[in-house]
């Protein structure tokens, strides 16, 4: 085994070496970003504790960034394989397609931001969730103020996907910028800025957009937007985006379901789930984001060039990531209360809050090995453009999530929501493993 590893690491053409080196680099960038996010959450906990303010902010921020998450997921899955094919088969069309895709993205982001600004305050103020008057006032302020985040986030998603498709990973490092800016704003004296959560979030997202634009412009990969659809590459884009828009909408809707489920569990439930999710996101991202962004460009390039044993490589990394996830559970389960106490237990965040959040975090750890392994299988399906399979399992995941939320949230409270997510990923990974064995076959690009 050690000899094989040394041979792969010494061979510049080895696909395992490309994946491993990208994995380590992206892991470092993710670690920086998540540490910044953890510092931000520590500051929010110190300043607000578990309160209506945090409930309202997290609830609205989740809603306004929901279309952003969908768009980024679609772009990552579609754009990376598409760019790999264009580079091999039609490199002259790449620049024109970039300009037109930027124009489309600006129109999409502007429309969604306007929709958020004009409709969300009325929808959320209907009080169909049973919120207090003070909570509804906070939700109204955040929903209007955070509407521009949707437009900025949509464009950021495109720039990040471009970087990823070109094999660059600085976009992952730049994801730390919003958290760092918000952290700085929250540490300012309270009399300086009246709404630090709102203005810190807006400023941070704007700085991230600028940071992404500069290197793209320097490499000549950022052209002025064109509001047309003349590039032949649109055909491949539209063929995939319809199915993926449905599947990613369904998958991202699980987070919305969690917010509404927690909202019905009483004051502080959304905050408790949010603090737990922030710590869990650090653990998941170090493996999941890193491996997802490391393997998809390599898988797509292997598929476009017909190089190597793609299926065998994917299953090897699937096994390794599952074992890594098991190690994360063994380490993180006993350390959860200690980690939560160190991160959050100060100011308005009490020892009782530590107990509540750490209990939710432990049940959330169930998803880790299955999430890691399943993500590799999704990238394998995406590299071969099996979007229908991905969409089908996204739909079944949503059904499993809703059913598990209804059962376990009623029985276990907020911890039941975390367990429901874990069971959803158990189901998803088992189904993906069976499906990839049956449907994945080498695609001959010369046929």
C-alpha positions as a Python dict, from the first residue, in 0.01 Angstrom:
ca = {
    (1, 'X'): (0, 0, 0),
    (2, 'X'): (277, 246, 92),
    (3, 'X'): (462, 164, -230),
    (4, 'X'): (149, 233, -435),
    (5, 'X'): (97, 565, -258),
    (6, 'X'): (459, 666, -322),
    (7, 'X'): (427, 573, -690),
    (8, 'X'): (112, 782, -728),
    (9, 'X'): (263, 1080, -546),
    (10, 'X'): (578, 1064, -763),
    (11, 'X'): (380, 1050, -1089),
    (12, 'X'): (263, 1397, -1206),
    (13, 'X'): (5, 1233, -1435),
    (14, 'X'): (-155, 1026, -1157),
    (15, 'X'): (-523, 1103, -1106),
    (16, 'X'): (-493, 1004, -740),
    (17, 'X'): (-211, 1257, -698),
    (18, 'X'): (-421, 1532, -857),
    (19, 'X'): (-716, 1452, -630),
    (20, 'X'): (-500, 1422, -316),
    (21, 'X'): (-311, 1747, -376),
    (22, 'X'): (-633, 1936, -450),
    (23, 'X'): (-796, 1776, -146),
    (24, 'X'): (-519, 1895, 85),
    (25, 'X'): (-517, 2247, -59),
    (26, 'X'): (-894, 2284, -47),
    (27, 'X'): (-903, 2134, 304),
    (28, 'X'): (-664, 2405, 422),
    (29, 'X'): (-876, 2676, 261),
    (30, 'X'): (-1194, 2527, 406),
    (31, 'X'): (-1032, 2512, 749),
    (32, 'X'): (-946, 2882, 729),
    (33, 'X'): (-1301, 2965, 621),
    (34, 'X'): (-1468, 2754, 885),
    (35, 'X'): (-1244, 2886, 1161),
    (36, 'X'): (-1348, 3235, 1055),
    (37, 'X'): (-1709, 3118, 1062),
    (38, 'X'): (-1661, 2964, 1407),
    (39, 'X'): (-1512, 3291, 1536),
    (40, 'X'): (-1814, 3475, 1395),
    (41, 'X'): (-2053, 3234, 1564),
    (42, 'X'): (-1866, 3270, 1893),
    (43, 'X'): (-1911, 3645, 1869),
    (44, 'X'): (-2281, 3613, 1787),
    (45, 'X'): (-2325, 3378, 2083),
    (46, 'X'): (-2139, 3621, 2311),
    (47, 'X'): (-2345, 3917, 2195),
    (48, 'X'): (-2691, 3763, 2146),
    (49, 'X'): (-2694, 3414, 2304),
    (50, 'X'): (-2996, 3199, 2213),
    (51, 'X'): (-3252, 3469, 2139),
    (52, 'X'): (-3521, 3598, 1905),
    (53, 'X'): (-3263, 3812, 1724),
    (54, 'X'): (-3054, 3511, 1627),
    (55, 'X'): (-3366, 3312, 1543),
    (56, 'X'): (-3488, 3585, 1306),
    (57, 'X'): (-3148, 3643, 1145),
    (58, 'X'): (-3076, 3274, 1083),
    (59, 'X'): (-3429, 3209, 958),
    (60, 'X'): (-3427, 3497, 706),
    (61, 'X'): (-3065, 3442, 599),
    (62, 'X'): (-3145, 3078, 525),
    (63, 'X'): (-3440, 3181, 309),
    (64, 'X'): (-3262, 3456, 109),
    (65, 'X'): (-2960, 3234, 43),
    (66, 'X'): (-3169, 2932, -54),
    (67, 'X'): (-3174, 3020, -427),
    (68, 'X'): (-2803, 3100, -405),
    (69, 'X'): (-2728, 2752, -273),
    (70, 'X'): (-2938, 2598, -551),
    (71, 'X'): (-2765, 2803, -821),
    (72, 'X'): (-2417, 2722, -693),
    (73, 'X'): (-2495, 2350, -673),
    (74, 'X'): (-2628, 2354, -1029),
    (75, 'X'): (-2331, 2549, -1163),
    (76, 'X'): (-2080, 2327, -988),
    (77, 'X'): (-2231, 2007, -1123),
    (78, 'X'): (-2305, 2136, -1476),
    (79, 'X'): (-2033, 2393, -1545),
    (80, 'X'): (-1728, 2190, -1444),
    (81, 'X'): (-1793, 1896, -1683),
    (82, 'X'): (-1917, 2136, -1953),
    (83, 'X'): (-1602, 2350, -1941),
    (84, 'X'): (-1388, 2035, -1952),
    (85, 'X'): (-1567, 1926, -2270),
    (86, 'X'): (-1544, 2273, -2429),
    (87, 'X'): (-1171, 2287, -2365),
    (88, 'X'): (-1122, 1956, -2546),
    (89, 'X'): (-1379, 1988, -2826),
    (90, 'X'): (-1450, 2360, -2885),
    (91, 'X'): (-1219, 2596, -2689),
    (92, 'X'): (-1306, 2897, -2907),
    (93, 'X'): (-1662, 2906, -2770),
    (94, 'X'): (-1560, 2921, -2405),
    (95, 'X'): (-1510, 3300, -2383),
    (96, 'X'): (-1838, 3379, -2559),
    (97, 'X'): (-2028, 3139, -2334),
    (98, 'X'): (-1875, 3300, -2023),
    (99, 'X'): (-1998, 3646, -2127),
    (100, 'X'): (-2350, 3524, -2200),
    (101, 'X'): (-2370, 3319, -1881),
    (102, 'X'): (-2269, 3625, -1676),
    (103, 'X'): (-2545, 3829, -1840),
    (104, 'X'): (-2802, 3560, -1766),
    (105, 'X'): (-2678, 3534, -1406),
    (106, 'X'): (-2718, 3909, -1347),
    (107, 'X'): (-3075, 3900, -1476),
    (108, 'X'): (-3153, 3594, -1262),
    (109, 'X'): (-3001, 3746, -947),
    (110, 'X'): (-3176, 4081, -993),
    (111, 'X'): (-3512, 3912, -1040),
    (112, 'X'): (-3471, 3694, -733),
    (113, 'X'): (-3358, 3986, -516),
    (114, 'X'): (-3661, 4190, -623),
    (115, 'X'): (-3885, 3893, -544),
    (116, 'X'): (-3732, 3861, -197),
    (117, 'X'): (-3759, 4234, -126),
    (118, 'X'): (-4121, 4276, -230),
    (119, 'X'): (-4276, 3944, -120),
    (120, 'X'): (-4088, 3807, 181),
    (121, 'X'): (-4199, 4073, 434),
    (122, 'X'): (-4564, 4007, 353),
    (123, 'X'): (-4532, 3629, 347),
    (124, 'X'): (-4336, 3607, 671),
    (125, 'X'): (-4552, 3864, 851),
    (126, 'X'): (-4861, 3650, 800),
    (127, 'X'): (-4771, 3494, 1137),
    (128, 'X'): (-4861, 3143, 1024),
    (129, 'X'): (-4563, 3021, 1231),
    (130, 'X'): (-4702, 3160, 1558),
    (131, 'X'): (-4415, 3404, 1619),
    (132, 'X'): (-4433, 3686, 1873),
    (133, 'X'): (-4481, 4049, 1766),
    (134, 'X'): (-4118, 4134, 1844),
    (135, 'X'): (-3994, 3834, 1644),
    (136, 'X'): (-4210, 3933, 1346),
    (137, 'X'): (-4066, 4286, 1358),
    (138, 'X'): (-3712, 4146, 1346),
    (139, 'X'): (-3801, 3911, 1061),
    (140, 'X'): (-3948, 4203, 865),
    (141, 'X'): (-3630, 4411, 907),
    (142, 'X'): (-3397, 4127, 809),
    (143, 'X'): (-3604, 4014, 509),
    (144, 'X'): (-3597, 4364, 352),
    (145, 'X'): (-3237, 4442, 444),
    (146, 'X'): (-3085, 4113, 330),
    (147, 'X'): (-3258, 4104, -11),
    (148, 'X'): (-2942, 4223, -198),
    (149, 'X'): (-2758, 3917, -65),
    (150, 'X'): (-2947, 3707, -319),
    (151, 'X'): (-2817, 3905, -620),
    (152, 'X'): (-2461, 3922, -485),
    (153, 'X'): (-2466, 3554, -393),
    (154, 'X'): (-2591, 3447, -737),
    (155, 'X'): (-2300, 3627, -908),
    (156, 'X'): (-2052, 3500, -647),
    (157, 'X'): (-2169, 3145, -720),
    (158, 'X'): (-2091, 3189, -1089),
    (159, 'X'): (-1744, 3331, -1025),
    (160, 'X'): (-1667, 3052, -777),
    (161, 'X'): (-1781, 2785, -1025),
    (162, 'X'): (-1561, 2942, -1295),
    (163, 'X'): (-1258, 2920, -1068),
    (164, 'X'): (-1338, 2560, -980),
    (165, 'X'): (-1389, 2466, -1346),
    (166, 'X'): (-1044, 2610, -1427),
    (167, 'X'): (-882, 2403, -1152),
    (168, 'X'): (-824, 2698, -917),
    (169, 'X'): (-932, 2677, -554),
    (170, 'X'): (-893, 3029, -419),
    (171, 'X'): (-1270, 3067, -428),
    (172, 'X'): (-1281, 2834, -129),
    (173, 'X'): (-1044, 3061, 63),
    (174, 'X'): (-1250, 3367, -29),
    (175, 'X'): (-1556, 3208, 133),
    (176, 'X'): (-1405, 3317, 467),
    (177, 'X'): (-1442, 3687, 378),
    (178, 'X'): (-1812, 3735, 476),
    (179, 'X'): (-1754, 3574, 816),
    (180, 'X'): (-1442, 3782, 883),
    (181, 'X'): (-1616, 4107, 788),
    (182, 'X'): (-1921, 4026, 1001),
    (183, 'X'): (-1692, 3931, 1288),
    (184, 'X'): (-1518, 4267, 1266),
    (185, 'X'): (-1848, 4455, 1261),
    (186, 'X'): (-1983, 4264, 1563),
    (187, 'X'): (-1670, 4347, 1764),
    (188, 'X'): (-1720, 4721, 1710),
    (189, 'X'): (-1883, 4918, 1992),
    (190, 'X'): (-2260, 4870, 1983),
    (191, 'X'): (-2318, 5245, 1942),
    (192, 'X'): (-2125, 5261, 1613),
    (193, 'X'): (-2362, 5050, 1398),
    (194, 'X'): (-2728, 5009, 1487),
    (195, 'X'): (-2784, 4682, 1295),
    (196, 'X'): (-2448, 4500, 1291),
    (197, 'X'): (-2585, 4162, 1176),
    (198, 'X'): (-2749, 4322, 873),
    (199, 'X'): (-2471, 4560, 764),
    (200, 'X'): (-2193, 4317, 848),
    (201, 'X'): (-2352, 4050, 629),
    (202, 'X'): (-2407, 4284, 334),
    (203, 'X'): (-2053, 4422, 353),
    (204, 'X'): (-1897, 4078, 380),
    (205, 'X'): (-2078, 3942, 74),
    (206, 'X'): (-1983, 4252, -129),
    (207, 'X'): (-1615, 4214, -36),
    (208, 'X'): (-1624, 3846, -139),
    (209, 'X'): (-1758, 3942, -483),
    (210, 'X'): (-1476, 4192, -532),
    (211, 'X'): (-1215, 3940, -416),
    (212, 'X'): (-1336, 3685, -672),
    (213, 'X'): (-1351, 3939, -954),
    (214, 'X'): (-988, 4051, -929),
    (215, 'X'): (-808, 3719, -1010),
    (216, 'X'): (-1062, 3632, -1279),
    (217, 'X'): (-1001, 3967, -1446),
    (218, 'X'): (-624, 3928, -1420),
    (219, 'X'): (-636, 3591, -1600),
    (220, 'X'): (-868, 3720, -1870),
    (221, 'X'): (-1154, 3496, -1756),
    (222, 'X'): (-1396, 3780, -1673),
    (223, 'X'): (-1554, 3934, -1980),
    (224, 'X'): (-1829, 4201, -1994),
    (225, 'X'): (-2176, 4047, -1971),
    (226, 'X'): (-2370, 3978, -2290),
    (227, 'X'): (-2745, 3944, -2269),
    (228, 'X'): (-2793, 3684, -2541),
    (229, 'X'): (-2796, 3306, -2592),
    (230, 'X'): (-2601, 3257, -2915),
    (231, 'X'): (-2328, 3024, -2789),
    (232, 'X'): (-2374, 2656, -2890),
    (233, 'X'): (-2271, 2563, -2534),
    (234, 'X'): (-2614, 2669, -2410),
    (235, 'X'): (-2763, 2351, -2553),
    (236, 'X'): (-2561, 2132, -2318),
    (237, 'X'): (-2625, 2373, -2032),
    (238, 'X'): (-3005, 2377, -2073),
    (239, 'X'): (-3020, 2001, -2122),
    (240, 'X'): (-2879, 1954, -1771),
    (241, 'X'): (-3008, 2255, -1582),
    (242, 'X'): (-3377, 2163, -1590),
    (243, 'X'): (-3334, 1830, -1416),
    (244, 'X'): (-3070, 1966, -1178),
    (245, 'X'): (-3276, 2272, -1086),
    (246, 'X'): (-3547, 2039, -964),
    (247, 'X'): (-3311, 1805, -781),
    (248, 'X'): (-3105, 2079, -614),
    (249, 'X'): (-3419, 2270, -516),
    (250, 'X'): (-3550, 1958, -350),
    (251, 'X'): (-3222, 1888, -171),
    (252, 'X'): (-3173, 2245, -51),
    (253, 'X'): (-3533, 2251, 68),
    (254, 'X'): (-3434, 2016, 350),
    (255, 'X'): (-3267, 2312, 524),
    (256, 'X'): (-3587, 2516, 492),
    (257, 'X'): (-3785, 2225, 634),
    (258, 'X'): (-3551, 2216, 934),
    (259, 'X'): (-3605, 2589, 995),
    (260, 'X'): (-3982, 2556, 991),
    (261, 'X'): (-3973, 2241, 1204),
    (262, 'X'): (-3749, 2413, 1461),
    (263, 'X'): (-3967, 2727, 1455),
    (264, 'X'): (-4259, 2518, 1578),
    (265, 'X'): (-4055, 2382, 1871),
    (266, 'X'): (-4046, 2716, 2053),
    (267, 'X'): (-3812, 3009, 2112),
    (268, 'X'): (-3445, 2920, 2090),
    (269, 'X'): (-3493, 2604, 1883),
    (270, 'X'): (-3366, 2766, 1561),
    (271, 'X'): (-3069, 2915, 1747),
    (272, 'X'): (-2982, 2578, 1902),
    (273, 'X'): (-2996, 2405, 1565),
    (274, 'X'): (-2795, 2687, 1406),
    (275, 'X'): (-2509, 2671, 1658),
    (276, 'X'): (-2492, 2294, 1620),
    (277, 'X'): (-2499, 2318, 1241),
    (278, 'X'): (-2212, 2568, 1242),
    (279, 'X'): (-1984, 2325, 1425),
    (280, 'X'): (-2106, 2032, 1217),
    (281, 'X'): (-2047, 2236, 900),
    (282, 'X'): (-1682, 2271, 1000),
    (283, 'X'): (-1645, 1893, 1025),
    (284, 'X'): (-1842, 1826, 706),
    (285, 'X'): (-1670, 2093, 502),
    (286, 'X'): (-1318, 1982, 584),
    (287, 'X'): (-1398, 1654, 411),
    (288, 'X'): (-1704, 1707, 196),
    (289, 'X'): (-1636, 2043, 29),
    (290, 'X'): (-1269, 1954, -8),
    (291, 'X'): (-1329, 1615, -168),
    (292, 'X'): (-1620, 1737, -380),
    (293, 'X'): (-1422, 2025, -528),
    (294, 'X'): (-1112, 1809, -563),
    (295, 'X'): (-1263, 1510, -743),
    (296, 'X'): (-1517, 1669, -981),
    (297, 'X'): (-1264, 1855, -1202),
    (298, 'X'): (-1048, 1541, -1216),
    (299, 'X'): (-1343, 1310, -1285),
    (300, 'X'): (-1472, 1547, -1554),
    (301, 'X'): (-1132, 1569, -1720),
    (302, 'X'): (-1093, 1189, -1711),
    (303, 'X'): (-1437, 1149, -1868),
    (304, 'X'): (-1377, 1414, -2137),
    (305, 'X'): (-1041, 1267, -2236),
    (306, 'X'): (-1138, 902, -2186),
    (307, 'X'): (-840, 859, -1952),
    (308, 'X'): (-800, 608, -1671),
    (309, 'X'): (-1045, 381, -1490),
    (310, 'X'): (-1291, 643, -1368),
    (311, 'X'): (-1532, 408, -1193),
    (312, 'X'): (-1259, 224, -1003),
    (313, 'X'): (-1096, 551, -896),
    (314, 'X'): (-1429, 685, -771),
    (315, 'X'): (-1510, 378, -561),
    (316, 'X'): (-1165, 385, -403),
    (317, 'X'): (-1216, 745, -292),
    (318, 'X'): (-1570, 662, -177),
    (319, 'X'): (-1432, 396, 58),
    (320, 'X'): (-1157, 620, 190),
    (321, 'X'): (-1400, 903, 260),
    (322, 'X'): (-1640, 674, 444),
    (323, 'X'): (-1358, 558, 671),
    (324, 'X'): (-1255, 919, 728),
    (325, 'X'): (-1613, 997, 833),
    (326, 'X'): (-1612, 712, 1086),
    (327, 'X'): (-1293, 855, 1237),
    (328, 'X'): (-1462, 1194, 1267),
    (329, 'X'): (-1750, 1039, 1466),
    (330, 'X'): (-1516, 852, 1702),
    (331, 'X'): (-1325, 1171, 1781),
    (332, 'X'): (-1606, 1428, 1780),
    (333, 'X'): (-1875, 1240, 1979),
    (334, 'X'): (-1699, 1246, 2320),
    (335, 'X'): (-1554, 1593, 2261),
    (336, 'X'): (-1882, 1764, 2162),
    (337, 'X'): (-1969, 1925, 2500),
    (338, 'X'): (-1612, 2045, 2545),
    (339, 'X'): (-1599, 2195, 2195),
    (340, 'X'): (-1934, 2375, 2234),
    (341, 'X'): (-1831, 2513, 2573),
    (342, 'X'): (-1503, 2650, 2438),
    (343, 'X'): (-1663, 2801, 2130),
    (344, 'X'): (-1980, 2954, 2271),
    (345, 'X'): (-2011, 2944, 2653),
    (346, 'X'): (-1963, 3309, 2742),
    (347, 'X'): (-2177, 3619, 2773),
    (348, 'X'): (-2542, 3532, 2710),
    (349, 'X'): (-2461, 3169, 2620),
    (350, 'X'): (-2503, 2958, 2937),
    (351, 'X'): (-2393, 2609, 3046),
    (352, 'X'): (-2750, 2490, 2987),
    (353, 'X'): (-2725, 2613, 2629),
    (354, 'X'): (-2399, 2415, 2592),
    (355, 'X'): (-2578, 2096, 2695),
    (356, 'X'): (-2862, 2156, 2450),
    (357, 'X'): (-2637, 2234, 2152),
    (358, 'X'): (-2390, 1949, 2217),
    (359, 'X'): (-2677, 1698, 2235),
    (360, 'X'): (-2799, 1812, 1892),
    (361, 'X'): (-2446, 1805, 1754),
    (362, 'X'): (-2390, 1443, 1860),
    (363, 'X'): (-2698, 1323, 1674),
    (364, 'X'): (-2594, 1528, 1373),
    (365, 'X'): (-2264, 1336, 1354),
    (366, 'X'): (-2454, 1030, 1227),
    (367, 'X'): (-2456, 1182, 877),
    (368, 'X'): (-2079, 1240, 845),
    (369, 'X'): (-1945, 912, 693),
    (370, 'X'): (-2246, 870, 465),
    (371, 'X'): (-2229, 1234, 352),
    (372, 'X'): (-1858, 1203, 269),
    (373, 'X'): (-1899, 881, 72),
    (374, 'X'): (-2220, 985, -101),
    (375, 'X'): (-2066, 1307, -226),
    (376, 'X'): (-1797, 1116, -418),
    (377, 'X'): (-2067, 906, -583),
    (378, 'X'): (-2264, 1219, -679),
    (379, 'X'): (-1952, 1366, -842),
    (380, 'X'): (-1908, 1040, -1036),
    (381, 'X'): (-2265, 1064, -1165),
    (382, 'X'): (-2220, 1433, -1248),
    (383, 'X'): (-1899, 1373, -1442),
    (384, 'X'): (-2091, 1130, -1665),
    (385, 'X'): (-2393, 1365, -1681),
    (386, 'X'): (-2630, 1121, -1512),
    (387, 'X'): (-2845, 1409, -1392),
    (388, 'X'): (-3170, 1214, -1396),
    (389, 'X'): (-3033, 966, -1141),
    (390, 'X'): (-2919, 1253, -917),
    (391, 'X'): (-3262, 1419, -941),
    (392, 'X'): (-3447, 1098, -859),
    (393, 'X'): (-3255, 1038, -539),
    (394, 'X'): (-3286, 1407, -442),
    (395, 'X'): (-3664, 1366, -454),
    (396, 'X'): (-3654, 1053, -240),
    (397, 'X'): (-3419, 1225, 6),
    (398, 'X'): (-3675, 1501, 59),
    (399, 'X'): (-3950, 1251, 130),
    (400, 'X'): (-3729, 1063, 377),
    (401, 'X'): (-3633, 1391, 547),
    (402, 'X'): (-3993, 1508, 588),
    (403, 'X'): (-4102, 1172, 728),
    (404, 'X'): (-3809, 1151, 972),
    (405, 'X'): (-3861, 1512, 1086),
    (406, 'X'): (-4225, 1440, 1164),
    (407, 'X'): (-4133, 1133, 1366),
    (408, 'X'): (-3814, 1231, 1548),
    (409, 'X'): (-3871, 1606, 1605),
    (410, 'X'): (-4190, 1524, 1791),
    (411, 'X'): (-4010, 1258, 1994),
    (412, 'X'): (-3664, 1411, 2053),
    (413, 'X'): (-3707, 1784, 1988),
    (414, 'X'): (-3424, 1965, 1805),
    (415, 'X'): (-3198, 1657, 1835),
    (416, 'X'): (-3456, 1467, 1632),
    (417, 'X'): (-3408, 1711, 1342),
    (418, 'X'): (-3034, 1637, 1342),
    (419, 'X'): (-3096, 1260, 1356),
    (420, 'X'): (-3344, 1288, 1068),
    (421, 'X'): (-3072, 1444, 851),
    (422, 'X'): (-2838, 1157, 935),
    (423, 'X'): (-3095, 896, 840),
    (424, 'X'): (-3162, 1080, 514),
    (425, 'X'): (-2794, 1053, 419),
    (426, 'X'): (-2783, 685, 517),
    (427, 'X'): (-3067, 622, 274),
    (428, 'X'): (-2912, 841, 5),
    (429, 'X'): (-2567, 682, 15),
    (430, 'X'): (-2701, 327, 2),
    (431, 'X'): (-2916, 415, -299),
    (432, 'X'): (-2630, 597, -475),
    (433, 'X'): (-2395, 304, -421),
    (434, 'X'): (-2643, 60, -575),
    (435, 'X'): (-2722, 297, -863),
    (436, 'X'): (-2360, 367, -958),
    (437, 'X'): (-2285, -5, -971),
    (438, 'X'): (-2574, -57, -1211),
    (439, 'X'): (-2584, 251, -1437),
    (440, 'X'): (-2227, 381, -1463),
    (441, 'X'): (-2061, 263, -1779),
    (442, 'X'): (-1773, 425, -1970),
    (443, 'X'): (-1900, 681, -2223),
    (444, 'X'): (-1718, 674, -2555),
    (445, 'X'): (-1682, 1038, -2662),
    (446, 'X'): (-1608, 928, -3022),
    (447, 'X'): (-1938, 750, -3071),
}
